[in-house]
């Protein structure tokens, strides 16, 4: 499959390149960047030195559509909405890592992203890019809208549980810790790593835009109207996300009830690992051990003192939270093993 990457100079774009350069079913034909057009990819992504001699080119849809069968969009939010239709109309399949087509309700965009969506008719056709929940739809999709990093980690942690009837779905609180790479390659005073180093800072404590995706997908999974509380924190690491979700039980339950829910939902999933051990240091999910992989580690604890269930999930925000998820969707669309190009072991 001849592929291209639009917006290939950022962290997610660079990770897509890292994964696809060794993917046996992909041939990289074009990588765009307005800022670095004319530069070798390895000048921006030094890990690609000796891997490719491709150069960044300007983004011109008319030029890209003649070179590729499929395109990955790693552009900032609010950019891809203006040109996605050109690719789809030309028969080029699109995997979009931005938020421009994640939400089904066009009225949600002014609320969460501060713009009126110019193509509301395309929102319903775009498939939400979590294969664990939407695999059959992704198989035949022309347009996949990948999940946000924190929202995807939260949704995968909670979807099997909210469907059981064991928890009160009117009271769900999600606490998220995320590394500095989530802020992208253009630092602000808030995202600049020296400002994060040695600290743990809550930000966007209420009203974070990822809430919209979590509400949408959990409501879809249960057939009910779910609203969650969600608060992220910037922490002293470069990569990784840890979600800690608090749910209150409708009745006393045992660990076996929770195991059954997760194994029933994810027993055959290639990238989801259930982590709840009685031995070792890493008895519950920790982002440190999934860095560089497409894995999602999920664990839980029951708190009988207040009738509470605590659920944890850990991912690499740039892999499973962005580029790895996109490549996994690519594999689903191709009909090859989802582990193709993603059979990676984490570092420790």
C-alpha positions as YAML, in Angstrom:
chain: A
units: angstrom
residues:
- id: 1
  name: UNK
  ca: [0.00, 0.00, 0.00]
- id: 2
  name: UNK
  ca: [1.42, 3.37, -1.02]
- id: 3
  name: UNK
  ca: [1.04, 5.73, 1.93]
- id: 4
  name: UNK
  ca: [1.70, 9.34, 2.84]
- id: 5
  name: UNK
  ca: [1.88, 11.32, 6.06]
- id: 6
  name: UNK
  ca: [0.55, 14.87, 6.22]
- id: 7
  name: UNK
  ca: [2.12, 16.79, 9.10]
- id: 8
  name: UNK
  ca: [5.05, 14.44, 9.55]
- id: 9
  name: UNK
  ca: [7.32, 16.67, 11.60]
- id: 10
  name: UNK
  ca: [5.58, 16.40, 14.98]
- id: 11
  name: UNK
  ca: [5.82, 13.69, 17.61]
- id: 12
  name: UNK
  ca: [2.85, 11.69, 16.29]
- id: 13
  name: UNK
  ca: [3.96, 12.13, 12.69]
- id: 14
  name: UNK
  ca: [7.47, 10.99, 13.56]
- id: 15
  name: UNK
  ca: [6.14, 7.93, 15.34]
- id: 16
  name: UNK
  ca: [3.98, 7.01, 12.34]
- id: 17
  name: UNK
  ca: [7.12, 7.18, 10.22]
- id: 18
  name: UNK
  ca: [9.06, 5.01, 12.68]
- id: 19
  name: UNK
  ca: [6.35, 2.35, 12.59]
- id: 20
  name: UNK
  ca: [5.59, 2.42, 8.86]
- id: 21
  name: UNK
  ca: [9.20, 2.49, 7.63]
- id: 22
  name: UNK
  ca: [9.48, -1.14, 8.74]
- id: 23
  name: UNK
  ca: [5.89, -2.14, 7.96]
- id: 24
  name: UNK
  ca: [5.89, -4.93, 5.35]
- id: 25
  name: UNK
  ca: [2.62, -3.72, 3.77]
- id: 26
  name: UNK
  ca: [3.46, -0.01, 3.48]
- id: 27
  name: UNK
  ca: [5.59, 1.98, 1.05]
- id: 28
  name: UNK
  ca: [6.18, 5.57, 2.16]
- id: 29
  name: UNK
  ca: [5.67, 7.89, -0.81]
- id: 30
  name: UNK
  ca: [5.27, 11.39, 0.65]
- id: 31
  name: UNK
  ca: [5.72, 13.19, 3.96]
- id: 32
  name: UNK
  ca: [4.63, 16.80, 4.26]
- id: 33
  name: UNK
  ca: [5.61, 19.69, 6.48]
- id: 34
  name: UNK
  ca: [5.11, 23.39, 5.81]
- id: 35
  name: UNK
  ca: [7.86, 24.37, 8.22]
- id: 36
  name: UNK
  ca: [10.48, 21.83, 7.12]
- id: 37
  name: UNK
  ca: [9.74, 21.39, 3.41]
- id: 38
  name: UNK
  ca: [12.99, 20.46, 1.64]
- id: 39
  name: UNK
  ca: [14.67, 19.02, 4.74]
- id: 40
  name: UNK
  ca: [15.53, 15.35, 5.10]
- id: 41
  name: UNK
  ca: [13.22, 13.50, 7.48]
- id: 42
  name: UNK
  ca: [16.21, 12.46, 9.57]
- id: 43
  name: UNK
  ca: [17.13, 16.08, 10.26]
- id: 44
  name: UNK
  ca: [13.92, 16.37, 12.28]
- id: 45
  name: UNK
  ca: [13.61, 12.73, 13.35]
- id: 46
  name: UNK
  ca: [17.22, 11.66, 13.91]
- id: 47
  name: UNK
  ca: [16.17, 8.08, 14.69]
- id: 48
  name: UNK
  ca: [15.39, 7.75, 10.96]
- id: 49
  name: UNK
  ca: [18.98, 8.44, 9.88]
- id: 50
  name: UNK
  ca: [20.09, 5.53, 7.69]
- id: 51
  name: UNK
  ca: [16.48, 4.35, 7.41]
- id: 52
  name: UNK
  ca: [15.22, 6.74, 4.74]
- id: 53
  name: UNK
  ca: [16.46, 9.53, 2.50]
- id: 54
  name: UNK
  ca: [13.01, 11.02, 1.93]
- id: 55
  name: UNK
  ca: [12.56, 14.77, 2.27]
- id: 56
  name: UNK
  ca: [9.59, 16.72, 3.59]
- id: 57
  name: UNK
  ca: [7.46, 18.34, 0.89]
- id: 58
  name: UNK
  ca: [4.81, 21.07, 1.07]
- id: 59
  name: UNK
  ca: [1.26, 19.83, 1.49]
- id: 60
  name: UNK
  ca: [-0.51, 20.04, -1.84]
- id: 61
  name: UNK
  ca: [-3.48, 17.69, -2.04]
- id: 62
  name: UNK
  ca: [-3.37, 17.58, -5.85]
- id: 63
  name: UNK
  ca: [0.20, 16.26, -5.69]
- id: 64
  name: UNK
  ca: [-0.29, 13.78, -2.84]
- id: 65
  name: UNK
  ca: [-3.39, 12.06, -4.26]
- id: 66
  name: UNK
  ca: [-1.41, 10.98, -7.33]
- id: 67
  name: UNK
  ca: [1.19, 9.21, -5.19]
- id: 68
  name: UNK
  ca: [-0.73, 7.40, -2.45]
- id: 69
  name: UNK
  ca: [-3.56, 4.97, -1.77]
- id: 70
  name: UNK
  ca: [-3.86, 5.91, 1.89]
- id: 71
  name: UNK
  ca: [-2.91, 8.99, 3.87]
- id: 72
  name: UNK
  ca: [-2.27, 9.54, 7.57]
- id: 73
  name: UNK
  ca: [-3.12, 13.03, 8.85]
- id: 74
  name: UNK
  ca: [-1.04, 14.16, 11.84]
- id: 75
  name: UNK
  ca: [-2.14, 17.77, 11.72]
- id: 76
  name: UNK
  ca: [-3.22, 20.05, 14.59]
- id: 77
  name: UNK
  ca: [-6.90, 20.17, 15.54]
- id: 78
  name: UNK
  ca: [-8.96, 22.30, 13.18]
- id: 79
  name: UNK
  ca: [-6.77, 21.79, 10.10]
- id: 80
  name: UNK
  ca: [-7.81, 18.53, 8.43]
- id: 81
  name: UNK
  ca: [-11.51, 19.40, 8.29]
- id: 82
  name: UNK
  ca: [-10.80, 21.76, 5.41]
- id: 83
  name: UNK
  ca: [-9.27, 19.20, 3.02]
- id: 84
  name: UNK
  ca: [-10.23, 15.64, 4.08]
- id: 85
  name: UNK
  ca: [-13.06, 15.50, 1.56]
- id: 86
  name: UNK
  ca: [-10.60, 16.08, -1.29]
- id: 87
  name: UNK
  ca: [-8.73, 12.91, -0.42]
- id: 88
  name: UNK
  ca: [-11.86, 10.83, 0.04]
- id: 89
  name: UNK
  ca: [-13.40, 12.08, -3.21]
- id: 90
  name: UNK
  ca: [-10.17, 11.06, -4.99]
- id: 91
  name: UNK
  ca: [-10.44, 7.52, -3.61]
- id: 92
  name: UNK
  ca: [-7.64, 7.92, -1.06]
- id: 93
  name: UNK
  ca: [-8.44, 6.38, 2.32]
- id: 94
  name: UNK
  ca: [-7.82, 8.63, 5.32]
- id: 95
  name: UNK
  ca: [-6.66, 7.92, 8.87]
- id: 96
  name: UNK
  ca: [-6.91, 11.19, 10.79]
- id: 97
  name: UNK
  ca: [-5.15, 11.60, 14.13]
- id: 98
  name: UNK
  ca: [-6.73, 14.99, 14.84]
- id: 99
  name: UNK
  ca: [-10.04, 15.62, 16.58]
- id: 100
  name: UNK
  ca: [-11.77, 17.07, 13.52]
- id: 101
  name: UNK
  ca: [-14.06, 14.10, 12.90]
- id: 102
  name: UNK
  ca: [-14.12, 12.23, 16.22]
- id: 103
  name: UNK
  ca: [-17.42, 13.63, 17.44]
- id: 104
  name: UNK
  ca: [-20.69, 12.61, 15.83]
- id: 105
  name: UNK
  ca: [-22.73, 15.61, 16.93]
- id: 106
  name: UNK
  ca: [-21.87, 18.73, 14.89]
- id: 107
  name: UNK
  ca: [-23.18, 20.89, 17.73]
- id: 108
  name: UNK
  ca: [-20.42, 19.50, 19.96]
- id: 109
  name: UNK
  ca: [-17.67, 21.24, 17.97]
- id: 110
  name: UNK
  ca: [-18.53, 24.83, 18.93]
- id: 111
  name: UNK
  ca: [-18.73, 23.73, 22.58]
- id: 112
  name: UNK
  ca: [-15.55, 21.67, 22.81]
- id: 113
  name: UNK
  ca: [-13.35, 22.97, 19.94]
- id: 114
  name: UNK
  ca: [-14.66, 26.50, 19.38]
- id: 115
  name: UNK
  ca: [-15.47, 26.14, 15.67]
- id: 116
  name: UNK
  ca: [-18.51, 25.39, 13.55]
- id: 117
  name: UNK
  ca: [-17.85, 22.21, 11.63]
- id: 118
  name: UNK
  ca: [-17.82, 22.91, 7.87]
- id: 119
  name: UNK
  ca: [-18.70, 19.32, 6.94]
- id: 120
  name: UNK
  ca: [-21.29, 18.02, 9.42]
- id: 121
  name: UNK
  ca: [-22.48, 15.52, 6.82]
- id: 122
  name: UNK
  ca: [-19.11, 13.71, 7.11]
- id: 123
  name: UNK
  ca: [-19.18, 13.21, 10.88]
- id: 124
  name: UNK
  ca: [-21.49, 10.21, 10.90]
- id: 125
  name: UNK
  ca: [-19.50, 8.45, 8.17]
- id: 126
  name: UNK
  ca: [-16.14, 8.83, 9.90]
- id: 127
  name: UNK
  ca: [-15.41, 5.76, 12.04]
- id: 128
  name: UNK
  ca: [-14.04, 6.28, 15.54]
- id: 129
  name: UNK
  ca: [-10.59, 4.70, 15.50]
- id: 130
  name: UNK
  ca: [-10.56, 2.29, 18.43]
- id: 131
  name: UNK
  ca: [-10.41, -1.21, 16.89]
- id: 132
  name: UNK
  ca: [-11.29, -2.81, 20.22]
- id: 133
  name: UNK
  ca: [-14.73, -1.18, 19.97]
- id: 134
  name: UNK
  ca: [-15.22, -0.48, 16.25]
- id: 135
  name: UNK
  ca: [-13.24, -3.15, 14.41]
- id: 136
  name: UNK
  ca: [-16.01, -4.21, 12.02]
- id: 137
  name: UNK
  ca: [-16.71, -0.61, 11.01]
- id: 138
  name: UNK
  ca: [-13.02, 0.16, 10.51]
- id: 139
  name: UNK
  ca: [-12.60, -2.79, 8.13]
- id: 140
  name: UNK
  ca: [-14.64, -1.12, 5.42]
- id: 141
  name: UNK
  ca: [-14.03, 2.53, 6.32]
- id: 142
  name: UNK
  ca: [-12.79, 5.20, 3.94]
- id: 143
  name: UNK
  ca: [-12.25, 7.65, 6.80]
- id: 144
  name: UNK
  ca: [-11.07, 6.79, 10.31]
- id: 145
  name: UNK
  ca: [-10.93, 9.40, 13.08]
- id: 146
  name: UNK
  ca: [-8.47, 8.18, 15.69]
- id: 147
  name: UNK
  ca: [-9.28, 8.59, 19.37]
- id: 148
  name: UNK
  ca: [-7.61, 11.16, 21.55]
- id: 149
  name: UNK
  ca: [-4.82, 9.82, 23.76]
- id: 150
  name: UNK
  ca: [-6.39, 10.43, 27.19]
- id: 151
  name: UNK
  ca: [-9.90, 9.71, 25.96]
- id: 152
  name: UNK
  ca: [-8.89, 6.43, 24.30]
- id: 153
  name: UNK
  ca: [-7.13, 5.22, 27.44]
- id: 154
  name: UNK
  ca: [-10.18, 6.13, 29.54]
- id: 155
  name: UNK
  ca: [-12.72, 4.56, 27.19]
- id: 156
  name: UNK
  ca: [-10.87, 1.26, 26.94]
- id: 157
  name: UNK
  ca: [-10.55, 1.09, 30.72]
- id: 158
  name: UNK
  ca: [-14.23, 1.72, 31.35]
- id: 159
  name: UNK
  ca: [-16.27, 0.33, 28.45]
- id: 160
  name: UNK
  ca: [-16.48, -3.29, 29.68]
- id: 161
  name: UNK
  ca: [-17.44, -2.22, 33.21]
- id: 162
  name: UNK
  ca: [-20.14, 0.33, 32.43]
- id: 163
  name: UNK
  ca: [-21.96, -2.30, 30.37]
- id: 164
  name: UNK
  ca: [-22.25, -4.76, 33.27]
- id: 165
  name: UNK
  ca: [-24.80, -2.90, 35.41]
- id: 166
  name: UNK
  ca: [-22.48, -3.37, 38.39]
- id: 167
  name: UNK
  ca: [-21.61, 0.32, 38.75]
- id: 168
  name: UNK
  ca: [-23.50, 3.58, 39.09]
- id: 169
  name: UNK
  ca: [-22.92, 5.16, 35.67]
- id: 170
  name: UNK
  ca: [-24.16, 8.54, 36.92]
- id: 171
  name: UNK
  ca: [-21.02, 8.92, 39.06]
- id: 172
  name: UNK
  ca: [-17.78, 8.33, 37.18]
- id: 173
  name: UNK
  ca: [-14.64, 10.34, 37.97]
- id: 174
  name: UNK
  ca: [-11.48, 10.00, 35.87]
- id: 175
  name: UNK
  ca: [-8.08, 11.27, 37.01]
- id: 176
  name: UNK
  ca: [-5.36, 11.32, 34.30]
- id: 177
  name: UNK
  ca: [-1.59, 11.83, 34.45]
- id: 178
  name: UNK
  ca: [0.13, 12.62, 31.13]
- id: 179
  name: UNK
  ca: [3.71, 13.22, 29.99]
- id: 180
  name: UNK
  ca: [5.02, 16.38, 28.37]
- id: 181
  name: UNK
  ca: [5.03, 14.98, 24.82]
- id: 182
  name: UNK
  ca: [1.24, 15.31, 24.90]
- id: 183
  name: UNK
  ca: [1.78, 19.04, 24.47]
- id: 184
  name: UNK
  ca: [3.37, 18.61, 21.03]
- id: 185
  name: UNK
  ca: [6.60, 19.96, 19.57]
- id: 186
  name: UNK
  ca: [5.87, 23.68, 19.99]
- id: 187
  name: UNK
  ca: [6.35, 24.35, 23.70]
- id: 188
  name: UNK
  ca: [4.31, 26.84, 25.67]
- id: 189
  name: UNK
  ca: [5.06, 27.93, 29.24]
- id: 190
  name: UNK
  ca: [2.63, 25.23, 30.36]
- id: 191
  name: UNK
  ca: [3.99, 22.39, 28.22]
- id: 192
  name: UNK
  ca: [7.71, 23.25, 28.32]
- id: 193
  name: UNK
  ca: [9.39, 20.36, 30.12]
- id: 194
  name: UNK
  ca: [11.46, 22.45, 32.56]
- id: 195
  name: UNK
  ca: [8.19, 23.89, 33.88]
- id: 196
  name: UNK
  ca: [6.83, 20.36, 34.37]
- id: 197
  name: UNK
  ca: [9.99, 18.85, 35.81]
- id: 198
  name: UNK
  ca: [9.70, 18.05, 39.49]
- id: 199
  name: UNK
  ca: [6.03, 19.02, 39.63]
- id: 200
  name: UNK
  ca: [2.54, 17.59, 39.30]
- id: 201
  name: UNK
  ca: [0.14, 20.23, 37.99]
- id: 202
  name: UNK
  ca: [-3.62, 19.88, 37.45]
- id: 203
  name: UNK
  ca: [-4.79, 21.67, 34.30]
- id: 204
  name: UNK
  ca: [-8.13, 22.15, 32.53]
- id: 205
  name: UNK
  ca: [-9.59, 20.70, 35.72]
- id: 206
  name: UNK
  ca: [-13.15, 20.80, 34.38]
- id: 207
  name: UNK
  ca: [-14.38, 20.99, 30.81]
- id: 208
  name: UNK
  ca: [-11.46, 19.25, 29.07]
- id: 209
  name: UNK
  ca: [-12.32, 18.54, 25.41]
- id: 210
  name: UNK
  ca: [-11.59, 14.80, 25.72]
- id: 211
  name: UNK
  ca: [-14.72, 14.52, 27.86]
- id: 212
  name: UNK
  ca: [-16.81, 14.74, 24.69]
- id: 213
  name: UNK
  ca: [-15.28, 11.56, 23.26]
- id: 214
  name: UNK
  ca: [-15.56, 9.63, 26.51]
- id: 215
  name: UNK
  ca: [-19.22, 10.59, 26.95]
- id: 216
  name: UNK
  ca: [-19.94, 9.70, 23.33]
- id: 217
  name: UNK
  ca: [-18.31, 6.28, 23.35]
- id: 218
  name: UNK
  ca: [-19.47, 5.13, 26.79]
- id: 219
  name: UNK
  ca: [-23.01, 6.25, 25.97]
- id: 220
  name: UNK
  ca: [-22.84, 4.32, 22.72]
- id: 221
  name: UNK
  ca: [-21.51, 1.24, 24.52]
- id: 222
  name: UNK
  ca: [-24.33, 1.24, 27.07]
- id: 223
  name: UNK
  ca: [-27.23, 2.72, 25.12]
- id: 224
  name: UNK
  ca: [-27.67, 5.28, 27.90]
- id: 225
  name: UNK
  ca: [-26.65, 8.88, 28.43]
- id: 226
  name: UNK
  ca: [-23.34, 8.88, 30.34]
- id: 227
  name: UNK
  ca: [-21.49, 11.96, 31.56]
- id: 228
  name: UNK
  ca: [-18.11, 11.69, 33.25]
- id: 229
  name: UNK
  ca: [-15.97, 13.90, 35.43]
- id: 230
  name: UNK
  ca: [-12.44, 14.22, 34.07]
- id: 231
  name: UNK
  ca: [-9.33, 15.99, 35.36]
- id: 232
  name: UNK
  ca: [-5.84, 15.72, 33.80]
- id: 233
  name: UNK
  ca: [-2.48, 16.44, 35.41]
- id: 234
  name: UNK
  ca: [0.86, 17.20, 33.81]
- id: 235
  name: UNK
  ca: [3.58, 15.05, 35.35]
- id: 236
  name: UNK
  ca: [7.34, 14.68, 35.26]
- id: 237
  name: UNK
  ca: [7.73, 12.23, 32.36]
- id: 238
  name: UNK
  ca: [8.02, 12.65, 28.60]
- id: 239
  name: UNK
  ca: [5.85, 9.78, 27.41]
- id: 240
  name: UNK
  ca: [2.94, 7.96, 28.94]
- id: 241
  name: UNK
  ca: [-0.56, 8.22, 30.35]
- id: 242
  name: UNK
  ca: [-2.03, 6.71, 33.50]
- id: 243
  name: UNK
  ca: [-5.78, 6.93, 34.05]
- id: 244
  name: UNK
  ca: [-7.32, 6.31, 37.47]
- id: 245
  name: UNK
  ca: [-11.10, 5.99, 37.32]
- id: 246
  name: UNK
  ca: [-13.38, 5.94, 40.36]
- id: 247
  name: UNK
  ca: [-16.73, 4.14, 40.12]
- id: 248
  name: UNK
  ca: [-19.28, 3.37, 42.81]
- id: 249
  name: UNK
  ca: [-20.89, -0.06, 42.97]
- id: 250
  name: UNK
  ca: [-24.59, -0.76, 42.82]
- id: 251
  name: UNK
  ca: [-24.09, -3.86, 44.96]
- id: 252
  name: UNK
  ca: [-21.23, -5.71, 46.68]
- id: 253
  name: UNK
  ca: [-19.18, -7.71, 44.18]
- id: 254
  name: UNK
  ca: [-16.00, -9.80, 44.04]
- id: 255
  name: UNK
  ca: [-12.87, -9.57, 41.91]
- id: 256
  name: UNK
  ca: [-14.17, -12.45, 39.81]
- id: 257
  name: UNK
  ca: [-17.05, -10.28, 38.55]
- id: 258
  name: UNK
  ca: [-14.60, -7.70, 37.23]
- id: 259
  name: UNK
  ca: [-12.25, -10.29, 35.74]
- id: 260
  name: UNK
  ca: [-15.19, -11.80, 33.89]
- id: 261
  name: UNK
  ca: [-16.16, -8.43, 32.38]
- id: 262
  name: UNK
  ca: [-12.65, -7.67, 31.12]
- id: 263
  name: UNK
  ca: [-11.85, -11.14, 29.86]
- id: 264
  name: UNK
  ca: [-15.18, -11.30, 28.08]
- id: 265
  name: UNK
  ca: [-14.52, -8.00, 26.34]
- id: 266
  name: UNK
  ca: [-10.79, -8.19, 25.72]
- id: 267
  name: UNK
  ca: [-9.80, -11.86, 25.96]
- id: 268
  name: UNK
  ca: [-8.72, -11.99, 22.30]
- id: 269
  name: UNK
  ca: [-7.40, -8.45, 21.96]
- id: 270
  name: UNK
  ca: [-3.77, -8.37, 20.79]
- id: 271
  name: UNK
  ca: [-2.75, -5.22, 22.66]
- id: 272
  name: UNK
  ca: [-4.76, -5.23, 25.88]
- id: 273
  name: UNK
  ca: [-3.07, -6.77, 28.91]
- id: 274
  name: UNK
  ca: [-4.82, -7.25, 32.25]
- id: 275
  name: UNK
  ca: [-2.40, -6.33, 35.03]
- id: 276
  name: UNK
  ca: [-3.31, -7.17, 38.61]
- id: 277
  name: UNK
  ca: [-0.48, -9.04, 40.27]
- id: 278
  name: UNK
  ca: [0.39, -9.98, 43.82]
- id: 279
  name: UNK
  ca: [4.13, -10.08, 43.14]
- id: 280
  name: UNK
  ca: [6.77, -7.64, 42.00]
- id: 281
  name: UNK
  ca: [6.95, -3.86, 41.89]
- id: 282
  name: UNK
  ca: [4.55, -3.36, 38.99]
- id: 283
  name: UNK
  ca: [1.41, -4.95, 40.41]
- id: 284
  name: UNK
  ca: [-0.87, -2.50, 38.60]
- id: 285
  name: UNK
  ca: [-0.55, -0.61, 35.28]
- id: 286
  name: UNK
  ca: [2.36, 1.81, 34.96]
- id: 287
  name: UNK
  ca: [3.11, 3.85, 31.82]
- id: 288
  name: UNK
  ca: [6.81, 3.15, 32.23]
- id: 289
  name: UNK
  ca: [6.49, -0.46, 31.01]
- id: 290
  name: UNK
  ca: [4.35, 0.28, 27.92]
- id: 291
  name: UNK
  ca: [6.52, 3.07, 26.47]
- id: 292
  name: UNK
  ca: [7.35, 2.36, 22.83]
- id: 293
  name: UNK
  ca: [4.54, -0.19, 22.46]
- id: 294
  name: UNK
  ca: [0.92, -0.27, 21.34]
- id: 295
  name: UNK
  ca: [-0.12, -2.01, 24.56]
- id: 296
  name: UNK
  ca: [-2.89, -0.97, 26.92]
- id: 297
  name: UNK
  ca: [-2.39, -2.23, 30.47]
- id: 298
  name: UNK
  ca: [-5.62, -2.32, 32.51]
- id: 299
  name: UNK
  ca: [-5.99, -3.19, 36.18]
- id: 300
  name: UNK
  ca: [-8.37, -2.61, 39.08]
- id: 301
  name: UNK
  ca: [-8.90, -2.72, 42.83]
- id: 302
  name: UNK
  ca: [-12.07, -3.08, 44.85]
- id: 303
  name: UNK
  ca: [-12.45, -0.73, 47.81]
- id: 304
  name: UNK
  ca: [-14.99, -2.36, 50.14]
- id: 305
  name: UNK
  ca: [-14.64, 0.45, 52.67]
- id: 306
  name: UNK
  ca: [-16.68, 2.83, 50.51]
- id: 307
  name: UNK
  ca: [-18.10, 0.36, 47.96]
- id: 308
  name: UNK
  ca: [-15.81, 1.72, 45.23]
- id: 309
  name: UNK
  ca: [-14.12, 0.24, 42.16]
- id: 310
  name: UNK
  ca: [-10.84, 1.83, 41.06]
- id: 311
  name: UNK
  ca: [-9.76, 1.11, 37.45]
- id: 312
  name: UNK
  ca: [-6.34, 1.91, 36.01]
- id: 313
  name: UNK
  ca: [-5.07, 2.04, 32.44]
- id: 314
  name: UNK
  ca: [-1.60, 2.83, 31.09]
- id: 315
  name: UNK
  ca: [-0.54, 3.62, 27.53]
- id: 316
  name: UNK
  ca: [2.21, 5.34, 25.57]
- id: 317
  name: UNK
  ca: [0.41, 8.50, 24.47]
- id: 318
  name: UNK
  ca: [2.35, 8.72, 21.19]
- id: 319
  name: UNK
  ca: [1.94, 5.05, 20.22]
- id: 320
  name: UNK
  ca: [-1.40, 3.60, 21.35]
- id: 321
  name: UNK
  ca: [-2.56, 7.16, 22.00]
- id: 322
  name: UNK
  ca: [-1.79, 8.26, 18.43]
- id: 323
  name: UNK
  ca: [0.50, 6.64, 15.84]
- id: 324
  name: UNK
  ca: [0.20, 3.02, 16.97]
- id: 325
  name: UNK
  ca: [-3.57, 3.26, 17.07]
- id: 326
  name: UNK
  ca: [-3.46, 4.66, 13.52]
- id: 327
  name: UNK
  ca: [-1.26, 1.81, 12.28]
- id: 328
  name: UNK
  ca: [-3.51, -0.71, 14.04]
- id: 329
  name: UNK
  ca: [-6.48, 0.76, 12.15]
- id: 330
  name: UNK
  ca: [-4.41, 0.60, 8.94]
- id: 331
  name: UNK
  ca: [-3.86, -3.12, 9.54]
- id: 332
  name: UNK
  ca: [-7.57, -3.68, 10.13]
- id: 333
  name: UNK
  ca: [-8.39, -1.89, 6.87]
- id: 334
  name: UNK
  ca: [-5.82, -4.00, 5.01]
- id: 335
  name: UNK
  ca: [-7.12, -7.23, 6.51]
- id: 336
  name: UNK
  ca: [-3.71, -8.25, 7.89]
- id: 337
  name: UNK
  ca: [-2.77, -9.16, 11.45]
- id: 338
  name: UNK
  ca: [-3.25, -6.15, 13.71]
- id: 339
  name: UNK
  ca: [0.19, -6.81, 15.18]
- id: 340
  name: UNK
  ca: [1.89, -6.21, 11.82]
- id: 341
  name: UNK
  ca: [4.52, -3.53, 12.39]
- id: 342
  name: UNK
  ca: [3.38, -3.24, 16.02]
- id: 343
  name: UNK
  ca: [4.76, -6.41, 17.59]
- id: 344
  name: UNK
  ca: [6.92, -4.36, 19.95]
- id: 345
  name: UNK
  ca: [8.30, -5.16, 23.39]
- id: 346
  name: UNK
  ca: [8.47, -2.38, 25.93]
- id: 347
  name: UNK
  ca: [11.68, -1.19, 27.57]
- id: 348
  name: UNK
  ca: [12.55, -1.54, 31.25]
...
